[in-house]
Amino acid sequence: MQKISQLREFIQPWDKLRQDVEDLGTLVELGLEEADDSVEPEIQTGLAAARAALGELELATVLGGEHDQSNAILSINAGAGGTEACDWAEMLLRMYSMWAENHRLKFEVVDSLPGESAGFRNVTAHVIGNHAYGYLKAEVGVHRLVRISPFDANRRRHTSFAAVDVVPEIDDSIEVDIKPDDLRVETFRSSGAGGQHVNKTDSAVRITHLPSGIVVSCQNERSQHSNRRTAMSILRAKLYEIERQKRRDEINALRGDQQNIEWGNQIRSYVLQPYTMVKDHRTGVEIGNVIGVLNGDLDELMRAHLQSSAGREGE
């Protein structure tokens, strides 16, 4: 049912776009038949909306990765640049917060370490909503800012760096499935202290989980039943920890190579002085409206990288 819901959510916007375009076509035909120029503004508005919707849907088609639909954990770490870098980290946090608001995603700061004078040394946010990770994974890397420093009395130009890391939120409610056929249960006489009863009956229990090779023993309870229950609880905890480690390894693999937060490693530059421009060094996309980007208008930059990445993966 969840898969059906996801497919329906994917198909419905395409159906709506197709219907909107058909309606525009009908409006064009009526305008031509009746020589009615008054419908032109409505047609132009409709076409602009259709183009924007098509762009969003085209982007959604490249978000088919295993975790792309997941919520995201976004972390920002200030790099080289001191107070400037901490302030830059806060500016990036605001940028992503505004982007999330524009896309009706929930954005919650869950942890932060303030800088000495301004901004953050590091800050972590939980971004909740459909495809949050799929979009934000395009932002992983070092971001560079060039501007006249508001913290420099001499009004000199400074370069600051901050690293953005994004990982998917993976459900931590792990069901530990222990099949009876995977267990070898042995009983033996307890050798420790515990009184006459403990030492005279086969109350101790040893359980071996055959697939993993984990062996758990318990002999401190008076009854075999109690020892078995305790041993199963310990086994379940050990298997749970194995699953947790698998999840951590999976997340580390998704992080990819970590780079130093400094010159030469940036994926994107934001220049406010001596000219204004944002350039993504991975795709070559340049945008002159830096303020718009810093106010959360990231879609063009994200789209270019995600589509480029999808193309490389298909080669």
N, C-alpha and C positions, 0 to 999 in steps of 0.2 A: 504493500500500500504506500510505503514511503517512496519507493521508486516511481510508482504511478503518479504520485503527487508532484515529484520533481520533474517528470516528463511533461505533465500538464502545465506546470509553471513555465517550462521552457517553450512550449508550443503556443500557448495562448497569446503572448505578445506578437508572434509572427502572424497569427491569424488576424489579430487586430490591425496590424500594419497593412496587411493585404487588403482588408476591408476598407481602411482609410484611403488607400491609393485608388481602389475601385470607385469609391465615392467621389474622389477628386476628378477622376476620369469622366464620371457622369456629369459632374458640375461643368467641366470644360465643354463637353458636348452640348449641354443646354445653353451655355453662354454663346457658343458658336452658332447654334441654330436660331437663337433669338437676337443675335448681335448685341448682347448685353455685356458691356464692358465693366459694369459694376461688380461682377463676380471675381474680377482679377485679384483684388487684394485678398479675398478669402482663399483663392487658389494658391497665391504666393505664400500665405501664412501656413496653409496646409502642407505645401511642399517642403517648407523649411522644417516643420515639425516631423514630417516623414523622414527627411534626411537625418535629422538628429536621432530619431528612433532607430533607423537602420544602422547608424554608427554604433549605438549601444548594443544592438542585437548581434552585429558582426563581432564585437568584442566578446560578448558572452559565449560565442561559439568556440573561442580558444580557451575558455575556462573549463576544460574537461578533465583536469588532473584529479587524482584520487582525493586530495584534500581541498580542492579549489572552492568548494561550497562551504567550507568550515569557517567558524569564527577565527579571528586572528589575535595573536599576542604581538604587539608592536613595541619594540625597545629602541630607544635613542640614547646614544652615548657620545658625550662631548669628547673631541679629540684635541689635536694641537691647536693652541690659540688662547688658552687660559680663560679669562672672564668672557672674552669674545665668543669662544667656542660654547661655553655654557649658555650664553644668551642665544646663540644660533640653535642649540638643541631645543630651547623653549620655543623659538620661532617655528621650527619644524613640527613640534608637538601641536602648536596652534594650527599650522597648515593642514595636518592630517585630521585634526578635530573638525575643521571646517569642511574638508573633503567628505568626511563621514556624515556630517550633518546634511550636506547637499545630496547624499545618496541614501538618506533616511536610515543610517546605521547608528547603533548605539556606541558611544565612545566613553570609556571609563578609565581614568588614571588609577592604577592599582598600586603603584610603588614609585617612589622618586627620591633622589638624593640631590638637594639643592646645591648650587654653586656657592662659592664664598661671597661673591658680590652680586651675582645675578644669575638667572636661569637655572639650569640643572646640569649636574655632572652626568647623571643618567636618569631616565624616566621610562616607565613601562605602562602601557595602556592595553586595555581589553577592548577589542573592536568586535561588536556583535551584530551579525546580520548575514544574509545570504551572499555568498561569494566574497566575503570580506578578505579572506586569505588570498583568493584567486586574484583579486585586484592588487592588494598591497604587496604581494611578492615581487611586483615590478620595482619596488622601492628599496630593495635590499642592496646595501652598499654604502660607500662614503659620499657624502654631500658637501660641496664646497661653496662658501659664501665670500664674496668680495664686496666691501663697502667702506664708506667713511665711518670710523668707529665712533659711536656715541659715548664711549668710555675713555677716549683719548682727547685730552685738552688741546692738543695740537692739531686735531682734525685730520689725522693721517689715515691713509687707506690701509685696511687690515684684511687678511685672509684667514678664514676660520673653517674648521672641519668638524663634522659630526657623522657618526655611523648609524645607519638604520638597519635593524634586524627584525625580521618578521617570520613567525612560525605559526603553523595551524594549531588551533586548540583541539587536542585529541581527548575524546571522552575517557575519563579516568575510572569509570565504573566498570571494572573488569570482572566478568563472570568467570570464576575458576571452575572449569568443568573437569571433575575427576571421575573417570570411568572405573567401575569396580574391576573390570578385566585388566586394568593397568596397574593394579595393586597386588603386591605379595605381602600377606599379613602373617606374621609369626608370633607365637607366644612363648615365653620362657620364664623361668623362676627368677624373681627379683633377687639381686645380690646385695642391695644396699640395706640400710636400716629401715625400720618400719614395723617392727613387731613380728610376732610369731606367724600370723596369718600371711603376711607379705612374703616371707621367706619360704613358706611351705606350699604355695600354690603357683601355678603358671599364670600369674596376673600381669606380668610385664608384656608389653606389646612392641614389636618392631614392624614398621611399615616401609616397604620399598616401592617407590614410584618408578615403574619399569621404563617408561619413555625417557625420563630425565635422569634416572639413576639416583635420585635423592633418597636417602635412608633416614628415617626418623624413629627414635625409640622413646618410650616413656615407661617408667616403672615406679614412679613416686606415689601413685594412687593405690588404694586398697583393692579395688576391683579391676578386672580386665576391661570391663565396659568403660570405666572412667579413664583408664589409661589409653584405650583406643580413641575415645573422644578427644582427649588432649593431643594425642599424636596426630590425628587428622587435622586438628586446628593448626598445629605447627606446620604440617605439610602444606595446607592450604595457603598459609602465610608465605612460605618459601616459594611456592609456585606463583603466587601473586607478585612477589618481588622480581621473579624472572620476567614476568610480563611487563612490569614497570621498566625494567632495564631495556627490554626490546623497544618499548615506546621511546625511551630516551635516545637509544641508538638511531631510531627512525627520525627523530627530530634533528639530531646532530647531522644526519645525512642530508636532510632537507636544507639545513643552514648553508651547506656548501663550504667553500674555502673562505676563511676569515682573513681580512686584510688589515694592515695598519691604518689608523685613522689619520692620514697625512697626505701631503702633496704626492701626486702621481697615481693614487689609488681611487680617485673620485669617479663616480659614475655620472655625476651631474654637477654642473656649476651654475650658481645663481649670482649674477653680476649686477650690482647696483651703482657702481662707480668704476671707471669714468663714463660708462654707457650702461644701458639696461638690457639684459638678455638672460634667458635661461637656456642652457644647452645640455642635452643628454648625450654624453660621449659614447654611449653604446649604439645609438641609432642615428645620431647626427641631427636630430630634431632640435630646432631653435625656436624660441618664443620670445617676442619682444616685451610682452606684458608681464613683467616680473611680479608686480603687485597682485595681479590676478592669480598667478600661480601660488604665491604665498598666501592668498586668501582661499586656497583649496581647489582651484581650477586645474586639476592634474590629469584630466581624462585623456587629453591628446598625448601627453608624455607616456602615460601608462599604456594606452592603446598601441602606440608605436612599438614599445618594447615587448609587450605580450604577443603581438602579431609577429614580430621578428623572431621571438623565441620559438613560437609555434612553428614557424617556417623552418628553423634550424633543426627542430626535433623531428620534422617530417622527412628530412634529407636521408 
